[in-house]
Amino acid sequence: MSFRSMVRDLKESFGNISRRNFEVRIHHRGKSLGSSSDLQDRPVAVEQSRWASLPPELLRDVMRRLEEDESSWPSRKDVVSCASVCTTWRDMCKDIVRSPELCAKLTFPISLKQPGPRDGLIQCFIKRDKSKLTYRLYLCLSSAVLDKNGKFLLAAKRSRRTTHTDYAISMDSKNFSRSSTGYIGKLRSNFLGTKFIIYDTQPPYNSGKFMSQERAPSRRFSSRKVSPKVPIGSYPIAQVNYELNVLGTRGPRRMQCTMHSIPESAVEPGGVVPGQPKELLPRLFDESFRSTATSFSKYSVADSSMELSSCRYSEFGGGNKVPRWHEQLQCWCLNFRGRVTVASVKNFQLIASASGSSSSSNHDTVILQFGKVSRDMFTMDYRYPLSAFQAFAICLTSFDTKLACE
């Protein structure tokens, strides 16, 4: 019996058990259950399964071999299937499957908010749909630049307001509602498209410094039951600024990025990004973000940036790498190592900088690069200390119309 057939048989076995349990619950709710003895079939079915009494040592060995063999998508979905069997299997998968920082793999949804690998880049691409004002992020499944097959990761929808523009970011490619379970954050710009703030639905490790003036709203699961309050709101985690360049006399765009949720010590040798989430908080309430929008509505993007920059601790910052002028081609050039094929004002490379200023050194480490490869397709490669969610939000700032930068 091969290892793949064993895993397939394992998934089918637990799938039959889950369907049987679901049918029992449906009949019980419909009061069509004749006697209480029928409810005892569930534990009997589990006990009769040959996988239910699998020793922990053997189970760990099976999952470890599965995690090593299924190293890329779409075959890596088998690892996710094993983690969804039961709580015991899920906890064991959490111990075996390492974070993207260590293994450079995106496995579970929580990986989208964890830092990328320290060595190398995670290659992704973005598809733009101008008619629907949506942007979809995919994980590259091959090294080909124009390969349109990928693993879907995130999606964003653009909404133009009177004084600003919002980009709702979701793990659902069709549902961008703030009350949905897939909603994980947003990006907001000012009217000119020169200042952006990235908001996260989960509080960072230093969220108290950001929410000190505004009390974070909270809500109980049920008003008739005693349950803990769950904080809800949008937490500003990053700020992206573009320098004014009305007549284009200053050359290409100049961007500065400040990550308020990442300390400067994280990029030093031995440094880590604190407060990494272990799981994504569920979005349970339809009005969860209505009160949040009200609490932040009296602050403009410029005002919020002033408040965030006044925090008394060292923050991680970065700036776009200044391109060089090519005399023969008569254009500004950056070395994207073959990942960008079309010249565009949107192309950029983000490098780490303590002061958050731009630099032209060739020895700076590129932590994020974004560029055009076709009419509505762009590549996005990121690494530590940025996460996929943060990198995607930063790239969305390049799509927005900038009235005072071109």
C-alpha positions as CSV (number, residue, x, y, z in Angstrom):
1,M,0.0,0.0,0.0
2,S,1.6,3.2,-1.2
3,F,1.8,6.3,1.0
4,R,-0.4,8.4,-1.3
5,S,-3.1,5.7,-1.3
6,M,-2.9,5.5,2.5
7,V,-3.5,9.3,2.8
8,R,-6.4,9.1,0.2
9,D,-8.0,6.3,2.2
10,L,-7.5,8.2,5.4
11,K,-9.3,11.3,4.0
12,E,-12.2,9.2,2.6
13,S,-12.6,7.4,5.9
14,F,-13.0,10.6,7.9
15,G,-15.2,12.1,5.2
16,N,-17.7,9.3,5.6
17,I,-17.7,9.8,9.4
18,S,-18.3,13.5,9.0
19,R,-21.2,13.0,6.7
20,R,-22.7,10.4,9.0
21,N,-22.5,12.7,12.0
22,F,-24.0,15.5,10.0
23,E,-27.0,13.3,9.0
24,V,-27.6,12.3,12.6
25,R,-27.6,16.0,13.7
26,I,-30.1,16.9,10.9
27,H,-32.5,14.2,11.8
28,H,-32.2,15.1,15.5
29,R,-33.0,18.7,14.8
30,G,-36.0,17.7,12.7
31,K,-37.3,15.5,15.5
32,S,-37.4,12.5,13.2
33,L,-35.2,10.5,15.5
34,G,-37.0,7.5,16.9
35,S,-35.0,6.8,20.0
36,S,-31.9,8.0,21.8
37,S,-30.1,4.8,21.0
38,D,-29.5,6.1,17.4
39,L,-27.3,8.9,18.8
40,Q,-24.9,6.3,20.1
41,D,-23.9,5.4,16.5
42,R,-21.5,8.3,16.3
43,P,-18.9,7.1,18.8
44,V,-19.3,3.6,17.5
45,A,-18.5,4.7,14.0
46,V,-15.4,6.5,15.2
47,E,-14.2,3.5,17.2
48,Q,-14.7,1.2,14.2
49,S,-12.6,3.4,12.0
50,R,-9.1,2.0,11.5
51,W,-7.7,5.5,11.7
52,A,-9.3,6.6,14.9
53,S,-7.0,4.6,17.2
54,L,-3.8,5.6,15.2
55,P,-0.9,5.9,17.7
56,P,0.3,9.5,18.0
57,E,3.9,8.5,17.0
58,L,2.6,6.9,13.8
59,L,0.3,9.8,13.1
60,R,3.1,12.3,13.6
61,D,5.3,10.3,11.2
62,V,2.6,10.2,8.6
63,M,2.0,13.9,8.8
64,R,5.7,14.7,8.7
65,R,6.2,12.6,5.5
66,L,3.1,14.2,4.0
67,E,4.4,17.7,4.8
68,E,7.7,17.0,3.2
69,D,6.4,15.3,0.1
70,E,3.6,17.7,-0.7
71,S,5.8,20.8,-0.8
72,S,3.9,22.8,-3.4
73,W,0.4,23.6,-4.5
74,P,-2.0,22.1,-5.5
75,S,-0.8,18.9,-3.9
76,R,-0.2,20.7,-0.6
77,K,-4.0,20.8,-0.1
78,D,-3.6,17.3,1.4
79,V,-1.8,18.9,4.4
80,V,-4.7,21.3,4.9
81,S,-7.2,18.4,4.6
82,C,-5.4,16.5,7.4
83,A,-5.5,19.6,9.6
84,S,-9.3,19.9,9.2
85,V,-10.1,16.3,10.4
86,C,-10.2,17.0,14.1
87,T,-8.7,19.1,16.9
88,T,-6.0,16.5,17.6
89,W,-4.9,16.4,14.0
90,R,-5.0,20.2,13.7
91,D,-2.8,20.7,16.7
92,M,-0.3,18.2,15.4
93,C,-0.2,19.9,12.0
94,K,0.5,23.2,13.7
95,D,3.6,21.6,15.4
96,I,4.9,20.0,12.2
97,V,4.1,22.7,9.6
98,R,6.5,25.6,10.1
99,S,5.9,29.3,9.4
100,P,6.8,30.9,6.0
101,E,9.7,32.5,7.7
102,L,11.4,29.1,8.2
103,C,10.0,27.0,5.3
104,A,9.1,29.6,2.7
105,K,5.8,27.9,2.1
106,L,2.2,29.3,2.4
107,T,0.0,26.5,3.8
108,F,-2.8,27.8,6.1
109,P,-4.7,31.2,5.9
110,I,-2.7,32.4,8.9
111,S,0.4,32.3,6.7
112,L,-0.8,35.4,4.9
113,K,-0.2,37.5,8.0
114,Q,3.1,35.9,9.0
115,P,6.5,37.2,7.8
116,G,8.0,35.8,4.6
117,P,11.3,33.8,4.4
118,R,14.6,35.4,5.5
119,D,16.5,33.7,2.6
120,G,14.8,34.2,-0.8
121,L,11.6,35.6,-2.0
122,I,8.0,34.2,-2.2
123,Q,6.9,34.8,-5.8
124,C,3.4,35.9,-6.5
125,F,1.4,37.8,-9.1
126,I,-1.5,40.2,-9.2
127,K,-4.4,40.2,-11.7
128,R,-6.2,43.5,-12.3
129,D,-9.8,43.7,-13.4
130,K,-10.5,47.3,-14.4
131,S,-14.2,46.7,-15.1
132,K,-14.9,45.4,-11.6
133,L,-12.2,47.5,-9.8
134,T,-10.8,44.3,-8.3
135,Y,-7.2,43.0,-7.7
136,R,-6.4,39.4,-7.0
137,L,-3.2,38.0,-5.5
138,Y,-2.0,34.5,-6.6
139,L,0.9,32.4,-5.5
140,C,3.1,31.4,-8.4
141,L,3.2,27.7,-9.2
142,S,6.0,27.9,-11.7
143,S,9.0,30.1,-12.5
144,A,7.4,31.4,-15.7
145,V,6.6,35.1,-15.6
146,L,3.5,35.0,-17.7
147,D,2.1,31.8,-16.2
148,K,-1.5,32.7,-15.3
149,N,-2.1,29.5,-13.2
150,G,-1.6,30.1,-9.5
151,K,-3.0,29.5,-6.0
152,F,-5.4,32.3,-5.0
153,L,-4.4,34.1,-1.8
154,L,-6.1,37.5,-1.4
155,A,-8.4,39.9,-3.3
156,A,-9.0,43.6,-3.0
157,K,-11.8,45.9,-4.3
158,R,-11.5,49.6,-4.9
159,S,-14.1,52.0,-3.7
160,R,-13.8,55.7,-4.6
161,R,-15.2,58.1,-2.0
162,T,-15.5,61.9,-2.0
163,T,-12.3,62.6,-0.1
164,H,-10.5,59.3,-0.1
165,T,-10.2,55.9,-1.7
166,D,-10.7,52.5,0.1
167,Y,-9.4,49.1,-0.8
168,A,-11.2,46.3,1.0
169,I,-8.9,43.2,1.3
170,S,-10.4,39.8,1.7
171,M,-9.5,36.1,1.5
172,D,-12.8,35.7,-0.5
173,S,-12.5,36.6,-4.1
174,K,-16.2,37.5,-4.4
175,N,-17.2,38.8,-1.0
176,F,-15.6,42.0,0.2
177,S,-18.1,42.9,2.9
178,R,-16.5,44.0,6.2
179,S,-18.8,41.7,8.1
180,S,-17.7,38.6,6.2
181,T,-15.3,36.0,7.7
182,G,-12.8,36.6,4.8
183,Y,-12.3,40.3,5.5
184,I,-8.9,40.9,7.0
185,G,-8.1,44.6,6.5
186,K,-8.2,47.6,4.2
187,L,-6.1,50.4,2.6
188,R,-7.2,54.0,2.6
189,S,-5.7,56.9,0.7
190,N,-6.2,60.7,0.7
191,F,-7.7,62.6,-2.1
192,L,-4.4,63.2,-3.9
193,G,-3.3,59.6,-3.6
194,T,0.0,60.5,-1.9
195,K,-0.7,59.2,1.6
196,F,-1.9,55.7,2.5
197,I,-2.7,53.9,5.8
198,I,-3.0,50.1,6.0
199,Y,-5.5,48.8,8.6
200,D,-5.6,45.3,10.0
201,T,-8.5,43.7,11.7
202,Q,-6.2,42.1,14.3
203,P,-4.4,44.3,16.9
204,P,-0.6,44.3,16.6
205,Y,1.7,43.8,19.6
206,N,1.7,47.5,20.3
207,S,-1.9,48.2,19.6
208,G,-2.3,50.1,22.9
209,K,-0.2,53.0,21.5
210,F,-2.5,53.3,18.5
211,M,-5.9,53.0,20.2
212,S,-5.1,55.0,23.4
213,Q,-7.3,58.0,22.3
214,E,-10.2,56.0,21.0
215,R,-11.7,53.2,22.9
216,A,-11.9,50.0,20.8
217,P,-15.5,48.9,20.5
218,S,-16.5,45.5,21.6
219,R,-19.4,43.2,21.5
220,R,-20.6,40.0,23.2
221,F,-21.5,36.8,21.2
222,S,-25.0,36.8,22.7
223,S,-26.7,39.3,25.0
224,R,-28.4,36.4,26.9
225,K,-25.3,34.5,27.6
226,V,-22.2,35.3,29.6
227,S,-19.3,35.4,27.2
228,P,-16.1,37.3,26.9
229,K,-16.0,40.5,24.9
230,V,-14.2,40.3,21.5
231,P,-12.4,43.5,20.4
232,I,-13.4,44.7,16.9
233,G,-11.9,47.5,14.9
234,S,-9.4,48.6,12.4
235,Y,-5.8,48.9,13.6
236,P,-3.4,51.1,11.6
237,I,-0.2,49.0,11.1
238,A,1.6,50.8,8.3
239,Q,1.8,54.1,6.4
240,V,3.0,54.7,2.8
241,N,3.8,58.2,1.5
242,Y,4.6,59.4,-2.0
243,E,6.6,62.6,-2.5
244,L,4.9,65.4,-4.4
245,N,6.0,65.6,-8.0
246,V,3.5,67.7,-9.9
247,L,5.4,68.4,-13.1
248,G,7.6,65.3,-13.0
249,T,10.8,67.4,-12.5
250,R,12.0,65.1,-9.7
251,G,12.1,62.0,-11.9
252,P,10.4,58.7,-11.0
253,R,8.1,58.2,-8.0
254,R,9.6,58.3,-4.5
255,M,7.9,56.3,-1.9
256,Q,8.5,56.0,1.9
257,C,7.0,53.2,4.0
258,T,6.8,52.9,7.7
259,M,5.7,49.7,9.4
260,H,4.2,50.7,12.8
261,S,3.7,47.0,13.8
262,I,7.3,46.0,13.1
263,P,10.1,47.4,15.2
264,E,13.5,48.3,13.7
265,S,15.2,45.6,15.7
266,A,13.3,42.9,13.7
267,V,15.7,43.3,10.7
268,E,18.8,43.2,12.9
269,P,20.7,39.8,13.3
270,G,18.7,37.6,15.6
271,G,15.7,39.9,15.5
272,V,12.1,38.7,15.2
273,V,8.8,40.2,14.4
274,P,6.8,40.3,17.7
275,G,3.2,39.5,18.1
276,Q,2.8,37.2,15.2
277,P,-0.8,35.9,15.0
278,K,-1.5,32.3,15.7
279,E,-5.0,32.3,14.2
280,L,-7.3,34.7,12.3
281,L,-10.0,36.2,14.5
282,P,-13.5,35.4,13.1
283,R,-15.7,38.2,11.9
284,L,-19.1,37.4,13.5
285,F,-21.1,40.6,13.4
286,D,-22.6,42.5,10.5
287,E,-22.1,45.9,12.3
288,S,-18.6,45.0,13.4
289,F,-16.9,47.8,11.4
290,R,-19.6,50.4,11.4
291,S,-18.7,51.7,14.8
292,T,-15.0,51.5,13.8
293,A,-15.6,53.6,10.7
294,T,-17.3,56.2,12.9
295,S,-14.5,56.3,15.4
296,F,-11.9,57.0,12.7
297,S,-14.1,59.2,10.5
298,K,-13.1,62.4,12.4
299,Y,-9.5,61.8,11.6
300,S,-8.2,62.4,8.1
301,V,-5.4,60.4,6.6
302,A,-2.9,63.2,7.2
303,D,-4.0,63.5,10.9
304,S,-3.7,59.8,11.4
305,S,-0.2,59.7,10.0
306,M,0.9,62.5,12.4
307,E,-0.4,60.5,15.4
308,L,1.3,57.3,14.3
309,S,4.6,58.9,13.7
310,S,4.6,60.5,17.1
311,C,4.9,57.1,18.9
312,R,8.1,57.0,21.0
313,Y,9.7,53.8,19.7
314,S,11.9,52.8,16.9
315,E,9.8,51.6,13.9
316,F,10.9,49.7,10.8
317,G,11.0,51.8,7.7
318,G,11.8,51.4,4.0
319,G,12.0,53.4,0.8
320,N,11.9,52.6,-2.9
321,K,15.2,51.9,-4.6
322,V,16.1,54.9,-6.8
323,P,16.4,53.7,-10.4
324,R,19.3,54.6,-12.6
325,W,19.1,56.4,-15.9
326,H,20.1,54.3,-18.9
327,E,21.7,56.4,-21.6
328,Q,21.2,54.0,-24.5
329,L,17.6,53.1,-23.7
330,Q,16.8,56.7,-22.5
331,C,14.7,55.5,-19.5
332,W,14.9,54.7,-15.8
333,C,16.0,51.2,-15.1
334,L,15.9,48.7,-12.1
335,N,17.2,45.2,-12.0
336,F,14.2,42.9,-11.4
337,R,16.2,39.8,-12.4
338,G,13.7,38.9,-15.1
339,R,10.6,39.2,-13.0
340,V,9.4,42.4,-14.7
341,T,9.1,42.8,-18.5
342,V,7.1,45.9,-19.2
343,A,8.1,49.5,-18.3
344,S,5.7,51.2,-16.1
345,V,5.6,54.1,-13.6
346,K,4.1,51.6,-11.1
347,N,7.2,49.4,-11.0
348,F,9.2,49.7,-7.7
349,Q,11.6,47.9,-5.4
350,L,11.3,48.4,-1.6
351,I,14.5,48.2,0.5
352,A,14.9,48.3,4.2
353,S,16.0,51.7,5.6
354,A,16.1,52.8,9.3
355,S,15.0,56.3,8.4
356,G,12.4,55.2,5.8
357,S,14.2,57.1,3.0
358,S,15.0,56.1,-0.5
359,S,18.4,54.8,-1.4
360,S,20.3,54.0,-4.5
361,S,22.9,51.5,-3.1
362,N,23.2,48.3,-5.0
363,H,23.9,46.3,-1.9
364,D,20.6,47.0,-0.2
365,T,18.4,44.0,0.3
366,V,15.1,44.1,-1.6
367,I,12.2,43.1,0.6
368,L,9.5,43.7,-1.9
369,Q,9.5,44.2,-5.6
370,F,6.5,44.9,-7.9
371,G,6.3,45.3,-11.6
372,K,4.3,44.9,-14.8
373,V,4.5,41.9,-17.1
374,S,1.3,42.4,-19.2
375,R,-1.6,44.7,-19.6
376,D,-3.4,43.6,-16.4
377,M,-0.9,41.3,-14.8
378,F,1.9,42.3,-12.3
379,T,4.4,40.3,-10.3
380,M,4.9,40.7,-6.6
381,D,7.8,39.1,-4.7
382,Y,8.3,39.7,-1.0
383,R,10.4,38.4,1.9
384,Y,11.0,39.0,5.6
385,P,9.9,41.0,7.6
386,L,6.8,41.7,5.4
387,S,3.8,39.4,5.2
388,A,1.7,38.6,2.1
389,F,-1.1,40.8,3.5
390,Q,1.3,43.8,4.1
391,A,3.1,43.4,0.8
392,F,-0.2,43.2,-1.1
393,A,-1.5,46.4,0.6
394,I,1.8,48.2,-0.3
395,C,1.5,47.2,-3.9
396,L,-2.1,48.4,-4.0
397,T,-0.8,51.9,-3.3
398,S,1.0,51.9,-6.7
399,F,-2.3,51.2,-8.5
400,D,-4.1,54.2,-7.1
401,T,-4.3,57.4,-9.1
402,K,-1.8,60.1,-8.0
403,L,-2.8,63.5,-9.1
404,A,0.3,65.2,-7.6
405,C,3.0,62.6,-8.4
406,E,3.1,62.4,-12.2
